[in-house]
Amino acid sequence: MSSMQPVTTGASLTNQVTDMLRAAITSGEMRPGEHYSAIGLSQRLGVSRTPVREALQLLEKEGIVRIEKNRGVRVIQMSLDEIVQIFQIRIILEPPAAARGAEAATDEDLRHIQVLHGRILDAAAAGDGPRTLQADKDFHLFLLGLAGNPRLTDLDRELRNLVLTRGLVTIPNTRSGQDLADDRREIIDALLRRDCEAVALAVRAHVTRTAKLLITGVSAHTPGLSADEYLLKIDQLSRHCQ
């Protein structure tokens, strides 16, 4: 975990440590299946063991890590069943929410959406995977936030974090950052036309593609595991929701 930086003063120390550990898991510094000690993590971050332990307890409640007696903490590998379940929820929730957001969007909102999309493009062009993923999340959460349902936005944020903090990302494993950015153009075009139905269709297609790429990528690195059954589940729900 050579790139993990010491925390700074100001915000809650536990919150800062939690964010740093999330980032380490997302970037692959902390890998699924490997064990880490609270002492080692506290030394790396330059803090006492107390905020590290509190942060690990928070991450355990979210199902991201498991604290194992006398063995430290282990990042949990997400199963294909869990990936399918998460994306089934997203396929159901995101398209209608995006349509409502498109309907409620002001001209200023649409300009900001384009700015957020530009940040994805810039990060992708720079080859900055983590910044591309963050910009992508900002883009989608802003769009869903326009629907005016904070609980839905919070749920979507939680679902995205569950995937990201397992290191299950589609860049650079199965597509480039530029591909990720290009995948938003249909959404942007539909938003600018204020075509709510087209926005919903574009978002559904995007979420479905992302799910399939993740499933294919995970199965490719798991000997003896076929992706076909899981891809079929995603396809069936996506067609049902149209």
PAFIBA-720773 format. One line per 10 residues: number of its first residue (from 1); for each residue x, y, z of N, C-alpha, C. Coordinates in pm, whole numbers. Example, Ala and Ser with C-alpha at 12.3 -4.5 7.8 and 13.67 -1.06 7.14 Angstrom:
<kedrens>
1	1319 -569 780 1230 -450 780 1320 -330 780 ~ 1285 -225 708 1367 -106 714 1290 3 787
</kedrens>
This chain:
<kedrens>
1	84 -120 0 0 0 0 87 125 0 ~ 180 129 -91 280 235 -91 223 372 -117 ~ 109 382 -185 55 514 -220 -41 568 -115 ~ -71 491 -9 -162 538 94 -98 655 167 ~ -169 768 175 -115 889 233 -164 908 377 ~ -82 974 461 -127 1003 597 -250 1092 596 ~ -334 1078 699 -454 1159 708 -417 1299 752 ~ -509 1393 737 -487 1531 776 -578 1566 892 ~ -551 1677 955 -635 1720 1066 -757 1794 1013 ~ -859 1807 1094 -978 1882 1054 -1102 1798 1065
11	-1131 1720 962 -1251 1636 963 -1233 1524 1064 ~ -1343 1455 1094 -1339 1342 1186 -1231 1244 1145 ~ -1145 1208 1240 -1035 1118 1210 -1086 982 1162 ~ -1191 932 1228 -1247 803 1187 -1301 810 1045 ~ -1369 920 1010 -1422 936 874 -1309 942 772 ~ -1203 1013 808 -1089 1022 715 -1026 886 693 ~ -1008 812 802 -948 679 791 -1038 588 708 ~ -1169 596 732 -1264 516 655 -1252 546 506 ~ -1244 674 472 -1231 713 332 -1099 663 272 ~ -991 671 351 -861 626 302 -861 475 279
21	-924 401 369 -930 255 352 -1017 218 232 ~ -1127 292 214 -1211 270 95 -1128 289 -31 ~ -1053 398 -35 -972 429 -152 -867 321 -177 ~ -808 270 -68 -707 166 -82 -767 37 -138 ~ -890 7 -96 -958 -113 -146 -998 -93 -291 ~ -1053 25 -321 -1096 55 -457 -979 49 -556 ~ -865 103 -515 -750 109 -606 -677 -25 -617 ~ -711 -119 -528 -645 -248 -532 -525 -259 -440 ~ -494 -150 -365 -384 -157 -269 -414 -263 -162 ~ -539 -267 -117 -584 -371 -25 -667 -470 -106
31	-617 -591 -117 -675 -687 -210 -767 -786 -139 ~ -876 -828 -206 -967 -928 -149 -893 -1056 -112 ~ -928 -1109 5 -870 -1235 49 -745 -1221 134 ~ -673 -1107 122 -552 -1088 200 -586 -1031 338 ~ -501 -1058 437 -524 -1011 573 -436 -890 603 ~ -493 -796 679 -423 -674 717 -444 -652 866 ~ -342 -601 932 -354 -575 1075 -388 -429 1101 ~ -460 -406 1210 -493 -269 1249 -365 -192 1281 ~ -266 -261 1340 -139 -196 1372 -68 -151 1245 ~ -61 -241 1147 4 -207 1022 -64 -92 950
41	-197 -94 950 -272 13 883 -255 146 957 ~ -254 141 1089 -238 264 1167 -100 324 1144 ~ 2 239 1133 136 289 1105 144 351 966 ~ 79 286 870 80 338 732 13 475 724 ~ -97 492 801 -173 617 796 -121 722 894 ~ -36 681 987 19 776 1082 -80 818 1189 ~ -168 725 1229 -267 754 1333 -264 641 1436 ~ -337 661 1546 -346 557 1647 -436 444 1597 ~ -437 334 1670 -516 219 1629 -666 241 1647 ~ -705 332 1737 -848 350 1766 -930 392 1644
51	-893 500 1571 -973 536 1453 -968 429 1344 ~ -856 355 1336 -847 248 1238 -947 138 1272 ~ -951 99 1400 -1045 -4 1442 -1189 41 1419 ~ -1218 168 1450 -1354 220 1430 -1390 221 1282 ~ -1294 258 1197 -1319 260 1053 -1344 119 1002 ~ -1266 24 1050 -1283 -115 1006 -1417 -171 1050 ~ -1464 -130 1168 -1596 -174 1215 -1706 -118 1126 ~ -1690 7 1081 -1788 67 989 -1789 -8 856 ~ -1672 -39 805 -1663 -110 677 -1715 -253 690 ~ -1698 -312 807 -1752 -447 828 -1905 -445 827
61	-1965 -342 886 -2110 -330 886 -2165 -319 744 ~ -2086 -260 656 -2127 -245 516 -2097 -370 434 ~ -2034 -469 497 -2005 -593 425 -1884 -585 336 ~ -1799 -486 358 -1683 -467 271 -1561 -544 322 ~ -1547 -552 456 -1438 -628 515 -1494 -720 622 ~ -1412 -815 664 -1449 -902 776 -1334 -901 876 ~ -1365 -869 1002 -1266 -870 1108 -1260 -1012 1163 ~ -1142 -1072 1158 -1125 -1211 1200 -1032 -1218 1321 ~ -1078 -1282 1424 -1004 -1289 1550 -864 -1346 1527 ~ -766 -1273 1580 -625 -1312 1574 -566 -1315 1433
71	-643 -1271 1335 -592 -1271 1197 -600 -1133 1132 ~ -657 -1037 1201 -669 -903 1146 -799 -885 1067 ~ -789 -813 957 -908 -784 876 -885 -832 734 ~ -991 -880 671 -982 -932 534 -1085 -862 447 ~ -1042 -816 330 -1134 -759 232 -1215 -873 171 ~ -1346 -856 165 -1435 -963 119 -1450 -956 -33 ~ -1434 -1070 -97 -1455 -1080 -242 -1604 -1092 -271 ~ -1655 -1011 -359 -1797 -1015 -394 -1823 -1128 -493 ~ -1930 -1203 -470 -1966 -1312 -560 -2043 -1260 -681 ~ -2052 -1344 -784 -2130 -1307 -902 -2277 -1292 -867
81	-2327 -1373 -775 -2466 -1359 -731 -2490 -1220 -672 ~ -2395 -1172 -592 -2410 -1040 -532 -2403 -930 -637 ~ -2313 -947 -734 -2304 -848 -842 -2437 -839 -917 ~ -2493 -955 -949 -2620 -959 -1021 -2729 -891 -939 ~ -2735 -921 -811 -2839 -861 -726 -2827 -710 -722 ~ -2704 -659 -709 -2684 -514 -705 -2728 -449 -836 ~ -2690 -509 -947 -2724 -448 -1075 -2872 -468 -1110 ~ -2934 -571 -1059 -3079 -585 -1077 -3151 -468 -1010 ~ -3106 -432 -891 -3166 -317 -822 -3142 -190 -901 ~ -3019 -173 -951 -2987 -51 -1025 -3068 -41 -1155
91	-3087 -154 -1222 -3166 -153 -1346 -3310 -113 -1319 ~ -3362 -153 -1204 -3500 -118 -1168 -3511 28 -1126 ~ -3413 77 -1049 -3424 211 -990 -3378 325 -1079 ~ -3265 307 -1145 -3200 421 -1210 -3272 477 -1333 ~ -3322 394 -1426 -3385 452 -1545 -3504 543 -1515 ~ -3604 500 -1433 -3714 592 -1405 -3670 715 -1327 ~ -3573 698 -1237 -3524 814 -1161 -3455 913 -1254 ~ -3376 862 -1348 -3309 949 -1444 -3410 1022 -1531 ~ -3518 953 -1568 -3624 1017 -1648 -3689 1131 -1570 ~ -3716 1108 -1443 -3773 1214 -1359 -3675 1329 -1344
101	-3547 1294 -1331 -3446 1398 -1321 -3437 1482 -1447 ~ -3448 1415 -1562 -3444 1487 -1689 -3563 1582 -1702 ~ -3677 1537 -1654 -3797 1621 -1661 -3786 1743 -1572 ~ -3720 1726 -1455 -3709 1836 -1359 -3589 1926 -1383 ~ -3498 1885 -1470 -3372 1958 -1489 -3393 2098 -1544 ~ -3324 2193 -1483 -3323 2330 -1535 -3212 2343 -1639 ~ -3210 2455 -1707 -3102 2479 -1803 -2967 2477 -1732 ~ -2964 2532 -1610 -2839 2533 -1532 -2797 2390 -1497 ~ -2895 2305 -1462 -2865 2165 -1432 -2802 2095 -1552 ~ -2858 2121 -1669 -2807 2058 -1791 -2665 2106 -1822
111	-2638 2233 -1795 -2502 2284 -1816 -2405 2214 -1720 ~ -2451 2195 -1595 -2365 2130 -1497 -2341 1983 -1533 ~ -2445 1917 -1585 -2429 1778 -1630 -2320 1770 -1736 ~ -2318 1868 -1827 -2216 1869 -1932 -2077 1894 -1874 ~ -2071 1977 -1769 -1942 2000 -1701 -1893 1869 -1638 ~ -1986 1797 -1571 -1949 1671 -1508 -1905 1567 -1611 ~ -1973 1566 -1726 -1932 1476 -1832 -1794 1514 -1884 ~ -1769 1644 -1892 -1637 1691 -1935 -1527 1644 -1842 ~ -1559 1637 -1713 -1458 1589 -1616 -1427 1441 -1638 ~ -1529 1364 -1678 -1503 1224 -1712 -1409 1217 -1832
121	-1438 1299 -1934 -1356 1299 -2055 -1212 1339 -2024 ~ -1196 1443 -1940 -1061 1490 -1906 -983 1383 -1831 ~ -1048 1322 -1731 -981 1219 -1652 -945 1099 -1738 ~ -1037 1063 -1829 -1013 949 -1917 -898 978 -2012 ~ -895 1100 -2066 -787 1137 -2159 -652 1136 -2089 ~ -652 1165 -1958 -528 1167 -1881 -489 1027 -1834 ~ -576 930 -1861 -547 794 -1818 -556 775 -1669 ~ -631 861 -1601 -644 857 -1455 -767 776 -1418 ~ -749 645 -1393 -861 557 -1363 -942 598 -1242 ~ -877 619 -1124 -954 657 -1004 -1032 787 -1023
131	-969 887 -1088 -1041 1015 -1108 -1155 997 -1207 ~ -1138 911 -1306 -1245 883 -1401 -1364 820 -1331 ~ -1336 723 -1244 -1444 656 -1171 -1518 752 -1079 ~ -1443 842 -1013 -1508 939 -924 -1593 1036 -1005 ~ -1541 1081 -1119 -1617 1173 -1204 -1743 1105 -1257 ~ -1730 977 -1290 -1845 900 -1338 -1952 891 -1230 ~ -1909 863 -1106 -2005 853 -996 -2072 988 -972 ~ -1994 1097 -976 -2050 1231 -957 -2156 1261 -1063 ~ -2129 1221 -1186 -2221 1243 -1298 -2355 1176 -1271 ~ -2350 1048 -1238 -2474 972 -1221 -2551 1013 -1096
141	-2480 1039 -987 -2550 1077 -865 -2614 1215 -878 ~ -2551 1305 -954 -2613 1435 -978 -2741 1418 -1060 ~ -2735 1336 -1165 -2854 1313 -1248 -2967 1253 -1166 ~ -2936 1150 -1087 -3041 1087 -1006 -3092 1184 -899 ~ -3002 1269 -849 -3043 1366 -747 -3147 1464 -797 ~ -3150 1488 -928 -3249 1579 -985 -3391 1526 -971 ~ -3404 1395 -947 -3537 1335 -929 -3600 1377 -798 ~ -3520 1433 -706 -3575 1485 -582 -3605 1381 -476 ~ -3536 1267 -483 -3556 1161 -384 -3421 1127 -321 ~ -3385 1196 -212 -3253 1174 -151 -3229 1030 -106
151	-3335 961 -62 -3317 822 -19 -3274 734 -137 ~ -3333 758 -253 -3295 680 -371 -3150 710 -408 ~ -3113 837 -403 -2975 874 -437 -2877 810 -339 ~ -2910 811 -210 -2823 750 -110 -2810 599 -133 ~ -2922 535 -169 -2918 391 -195 -2829 361 -315 ~ -2842 442 -420 -2759 419 -539 -2612 441 -507 ~ -2583 542 -425 -2444 567 -384 -2389 446 -308 ~ -2470 391 -220 -2428 274 -142 -2401 154 -234 ~ -2489 133 -331 -2471 21 -423 -2344 38 -506 ~ -2319 160 -551 -2198 186 -628 -2073 163 -543
161	-2078 209 -417 -1964 191 -328 -1935 43 -303 ~ -2041 -36 -291 -2023 -179 -268 -1941 -242 -380 ~ -1968 -200 -502 -1895 -255 -616 -1754 -198 -622 ~ -1743 -66 -608 -1612 -2 -621 -1515 -48 -513 ~ -1565 -62 -388 -1474 -96 -280 -1432 -242 -281 ~ -1488 -321 -372 -1438 -457 -391 -1334 -462 -501 ~ -1302 -344 -557 -1208 -342 -668 -1271 -392 -796 ~ -1404 -405 -798 -1473 -455 -918 -1506 -338 -1008 ~ -1413 -301 -1090 -1434 -189 -1181 -1408 -236 -1324 ~ -1468 -166 -1419 -1456 -208 -1558 -1340 -140 -1629
171	-1269 -51 -1561 -1148 8 -1620 -1033 -18 -1525 ~ -916 -54 -1574 -885 -77 -1715 -905 -223 -1756 ~ -974 -302 -1673 -982 -446 -1697 -1053 -481 -1827 ~ -1168 -419 -1854 -1245 -459 -1971 -1275 -344 -2067 ~ -1248 -222 -2025 -1265 -109 -2117 -1181 7 -2066 ~ -1148 96 -2155 -1064 209 -2119 -1148 319 -2056 ~ -1079 416 -1995 -1150 531 -1940 -1224 607 -2049 ~ -1166 611 -2169 -1232 681 -2279 -1360 609 -2318 ~ -1358 476 -2317 -1481 400 -2344 -1587 434 -2241 ~ -1545 445 -2114 -1638 479 -2006 -1702 614 -2032
181	-1622 710 -2073 -1674 844 -2100 -1767 844 -2222 ~ -1727 772 -2326 -1808 767 -2448 -1943 702 -2421 ~ -1948 613 -2322 -2070 540 -2291 -2179 632 -2236 ~ -2143 756 -2204 -2242 852 -2150 -2303 942 -2257 ~ -2254 932 -2380 -2296 1029 -2481 -2446 1017 -2513 ~ -2497 893 -2517 -2641 876 -2542 -2724 940 -2433 ~ -2678 928 -2309 -2750 990 -2197 -2749 1141 -2212 ~ -2631 1197 -2240 -2618 1342 -2256 -2707 1392 -2370 ~ -2701 1326 -2484 -2780 1369 -2600 -2929 1368 -2568 ~ -2975 1264 -2500 -3117 1255 -2465 -3155 1363 -2364
191	-3066 1392 -2271 -3092 1498 -2173 -3107 1633 -2240 ~ -3017 1661 -2332 -3020 1791 -2399 -3144 1806 -2487 ~ -3198 1693 -2535 -3324 1697 -2610 -3445 1700 -2517 ~ -3418 1682 -2387 -3524 1671 -2286 -3622 1558 -2322 ~ -3565 1449 -2370 -3641 1331 -2406 -3632 1232 -2290 ~ -3729 1238 -2200 -3723 1159 -2077 -3720 1009 -2104 ~ -3799 964 -2202 -3802 822 -2234 -3667 776 -2287 ~ -3605 857 -2371 -3473 822 -2425 -3367 821 -2316 ~ -3379 911 -2218 -3286 913 -2106 -3296 781 -2029 ~ -3418 739 -2000 -3439 613 -1928 -3379 496 -2004
201	-3404 491 -2134 -3350 382 -2217 -3197 383 -2219 ~ -3139 503 -2229 -2993 514 -2235 -2930 473 -2102 ~ -2992 512 -1992 -2940 475 -1860 -2953 324 -1840 ~ -3067 267 -1879 -3085 122 -1864 -2979 47 -1948 ~ -2957 93 -2069 -2858 27 -2155 -2718 39 -2094 ~ -2688 155 -2038 -2557 175 -1976 -2536 83 -1856 ~ -2634 78 -1766 -2621 -6 -1647 -2611 -153 -1686 ~ -2688 -193 -1786 -2684 -332 -1834 -2547 -366 -1891 ~ -2491 -276 -1971 -2358 -300 -2028 -2253 -312 -1918 ~ -2260 -223 -1820 -2163 -226 -1711 -2170 -357 -1635
211	-2293 -402 -1606 -2312 -529 -1535 -2250 -644 -1613 ~ -2275 -647 -1743 -2224 -757 -1825 -2070 -757 -1830 ~ -2011 -638 -1838 -1866 -629 -1842 -1804 -678 -1711 ~ -1866 -640 -1599 -1816 -685 -1469 -1828 -836 -1454 ~ -1944 -888 -1490 -1967 -1033 -1478 -1868 -1110 -1565 ~ -1851 -1065 -1688 -1757 -1131 -1779 -1615 -1124 -1726 ~ -1578 -1007 -1672 -1443 -989 -1620 -1415 -1076 -1500 ~ -1511 -1084 -1407 -1492 -1166 -1287 -1485 -1313 -1324 ~ -1574 -1358 -1411 -1576 -1500 -1448 -1449 -1540 -1521 ~ -1392 -1447 -1598 -1271 -1477 -1673 -1152 -1504 -1580
221	-1158 -1448 -1459 -1049 -1467 -1364 -1083 -1571 -1258 ~ -1194 -1646 -1280 -1235 -1749 -1186 -1245 -1881 -1261 ~ -1143 -1965 -1252 -1142 -2091 -1327 -1266 -2177 -1301 ~ -1325 -2228 -1409 -1440 -2317 -1396 -1573 -2248 -1378 ~ -1573 -2113 -1374 -1698 -2039 -1353 -1747 -1982 -1485 ~ -1869 -2018 -1523 -1928 -1967 -1647 -2013 -1844 -1618 ~ -2003 -1745 -1704 -2079 -1621 -1687 -2219 -1631 -1744 ~ -2247 -1735 -1825 -2371 -1740 -1903 -2497 -1724 -1818 ~ -2505 -1798 -1708 -2624 -1794 -1622 -2648 -1654 -1567 ~ -2540 -1587 -1530 -2551 -1455 -1468 -2583 -1348 -1572
231	-2525 -1361 -1689 -2557 -1268 -1797 -2703 -1279 -1837 ~ -2755 -1402 -1837 -2895 -1424 -1872 -2987 -1354 -1774 ~ -2953 -1358 -1646 -3036 -1293 -1544 -3043 -1142 -1567 ~ -2929 -1083 -1602 -2926 -940 -1630 -3009 -907 -1754 ~ -2993 -988 -1860 -3067 -966 -1983 -3219 -977 -1961 ~ -3259 -1076 -1885 -3402 -1099 -1861 -3465 -982 -1789 ~ -3396 -932 -1685 -3452 -819 -1610 -3453 -693 -1694 ~ -3345 -672 -1770 -3337 -551 -1852 -3451 -548 -1955 ~ -3478 -662 -2016 -3589 -669 -2114 -3724 -651 -2045 ~ -3738 -708 -1927 -3865 -698 -1853 -3896 -555 -1814
241	-3791 -476 -1786 -3811 -339 -1739 -3833 -240 -1851 ~ -3821 -285 -1976 -3840 -191 -2088 -3986 -158 -2109
</kedrens>
